[in-house]
């Protein structure tokens, strides 16, 4: 009997070409986990992720599932996976779920966090996981402008420059919340939505940085959103500051 196994996965995305298996033999998170599954079950096992993350993007709570006809205890599968995975990927949670669960199609919401180091001196220890941004930022204005994102909107202005076929079909998403917090020298931008377009969070953060630095006038976020045109928004923030925090079902 096939069992449906759900994984919660943490990874440092620095040295990966994103989550999704590539046509070329590039290193991806999904490919590495499928290699580990093959070692355990002695055949190819397809892994279904909650969604792809871009090259260089990290995860604390990526979710995936796979099907396997095995009698191995859940804890044993987790131990075996972590023993066969590279050090920049860890399975931090595992459970058996019902047959109808699908990591992608059962998602209710996802939360991403973008981390900014906002001080004059760069960082050595956290450099892989944050954007070094030494310029003064008006957080009050950034928070006020971010309110325009909450709700159901067409986020075409914040999609990738070359969107996938799926994203050309619909660019409408519902953003549940945007929170901008500061702790010591770090600024955290958390965005929760029912789904995200490819590079959507990085494009939003790039716009918020332009607003916070005074490079864009008040009301820019709402105007850019209404234009539904990627060319009117600033360049995206770099990948290393972005982390998939959690996926809700």
JOTA-V511125 format. One record per residue. N is the residue number from 0. RES is the residue in three letters. OMEGA is omega in whole degrees, 0 to 359 (none if undefined). Layout:
BEGIN
{{N:RES:OMEGA} {N:RES:OMEGA}}
END
This chain:
BEGIN
{{0:UNK:179} {1:UNK:175} {2:UNK:179} {3:UNK:186} {4:UNK:179} {5:UNK:179} {6:UNK:167} {7:UNK:194} {8:UNK:176} {9:UNK:176} {10:UNK:171} {11:UNK:187} {12:UNK:187} {13:UNK:187} {14:UNK:179} {15:UNK:172} {16:UNK:179} {17:UNK:181} {18:UNK:195} {19:UNK:175} {20:UNK:181} {21:UNK:177} {22:UNK:175} {23:UNK:184} {24:UNK:178} {25:UNK:184} {26:UNK:177} {27:UNK:181} {28:UNK:180} {29:UNK:181} {30:UNK:180} {31:UNK:180} {32:UNK:177} {33:UNK:175} {34:UNK:179} {35:UNK:178} {36:UNK:180} {37:UNK:178} {38:UNK:182} {39:UNK:187} {40:UNK:175} {41:UNK:173} {42:UNK:180} {43:UNK:176} {44:UNK:181} {45:UNK:180} {46:UNK:179} {47:UNK:181} {48:UNK:178} {49:UNK:181} {50:UNK:182} {51:UNK:169} {52:UNK:185} {53:UNK:175} {54:UNK:179} {55:UNK:180} {56:UNK:185} {57:UNK:175} {58:UNK:169} {59:UNK:185} {60:UNK:172} {61:UNK:180} {62:UNK:177} {63:UNK:175} {64:UNK:176} {65:UNK:179} {66:UNK:180} {67:UNK:174} {68:UNK:184} {69:UNK:175} {70:UNK:180} {71:UNK:175} {72:UNK:181} {73:UNK:181} {74:UNK:179} {75:UNK:178} {76:UNK:179} {77:UNK:179} {78:UNK:180} {79:UNK:178} {80:UNK:182} {81:UNK:177} {82:UNK:184} {83:UNK:180} {84:UNK:175} {85:UNK:187} {86:UNK:181} {87:UNK:172} {88:UNK:176} {89:UNK:172} {90:UNK:186} {91:UNK:178} {92:UNK:179} {93:UNK:176} {94:UNK:174} {95:UNK:184} {96:UNK:181} {97:UNK:185} {98:UNK:183} {99:UNK:181} {100:UNK:175} {101:UNK:186} {102:UNK:180} {103:UNK:190} {104:UNK:179} {105:UNK:184} {106:UNK:173} {107:UNK:177} {108:UNK:175} {109:UNK:176} {110:UNK:174} {111:UNK:175} {112:UNK:172} {113:UNK:185} {114:UNK:182} {115:UNK:171} {116:UNK:188} {117:UNK:178} {118:UNK:182} {119:UNK:185} {120:UNK:178} {121:UNK:184} {122:UNK:177} {123:UNK:188} {124:UNK:185} {125:UNK:189} {126:UNK:180} {127:UNK:192} {128:UNK:179} {129:UNK:173} {130:UNK:174} {131:UNK:184} {132:UNK:188} {133:UNK:185} {134:UNK:179} {135:UNK:182} {136:UNK:176} {137:UNK:184} {138:UNK:179} {139:UNK:179} {140:UNK:178} {141:UNK:179} {142:UNK:180} {143:UNK:181} {144:UNK:182} {145:UNK:180} {146:UNK:180} {147:UNK:183} {148:UNK:186} {149:UNK:182} {150:UNK:181} {151:UNK:184} {152:UNK:169} {153:UNK:185} {154:UNK:182} {155:UNK:180} {156:UNK:184} {157:UNK:177} {158:UNK:177} {159:UNK:180} {160:UNK:178} {161:UNK:184} {162:UNK:178} {163:UNK:179} {164:UNK:180} {165:UNK:184} {166:UNK:175} {167:UNK:181} {168:UNK:178} {169:UNK:177} {170:UNK:180} {171:UNK:177} {172:UNK:177} {173:UNK:176} {174:UNK:182} {175:UNK:181} {176:UNK:171} {177:UNK:180} {178:UNK:177} {179:UNK:185} {180:UNK:176} {181:UNK:175} {182:UNK:185} {183:UNK:183} {184:UNK:185} {185:UNK:173} {186:UNK:180} {187:UNK:176} {188:UNK:181} {189:UNK:179} {190:UNK:176} {191:UNK:181} {192:UNK:177} {193:UNK:177} {194:UNK:182} {195:UNK:170} {196:UNK:178} {197:UNK:181} {198:UNK:182} {199:UNK:182} {200:UNK:180} {201:UNK:178} {202:UNK:176} {203:UNK:180} {204:UNK:177} {205:UNK:177} {206:UNK:179} {207:UNK:178} {208:UNK:177} {209:UNK:178} {210:UNK:183} {211:UNK:180} {212:UNK:179} {213:UNK:179} {214:UNK:178} {215:UNK:183} {216:UNK:176} {217:UNK:181} {218:UNK:184} {219:UNK:183} {220:UNK:180} {221:UNK:181} {222:UNK:180} {223:UNK:179} {224:UNK:182} {225:UNK:182} {226:UNK:180} {227:UNK:184} {228:UNK:183} {229:UNK:186} {230:UNK:182} {231:UNK:180} {232:UNK:179} {233:UNK:178} {234:UNK:180} {235:UNK:171} {236:UNK:184} {237:UNK:187} {238:UNK:192} {239:UNK:180} {240:UNK:188} {241:UNK:179} {242:UNK:171} {243:UNK:185} {244:UNK:184} {245:UNK:177} {246:UNK:181} {247:UNK:180} {248:UNK:none}}
END
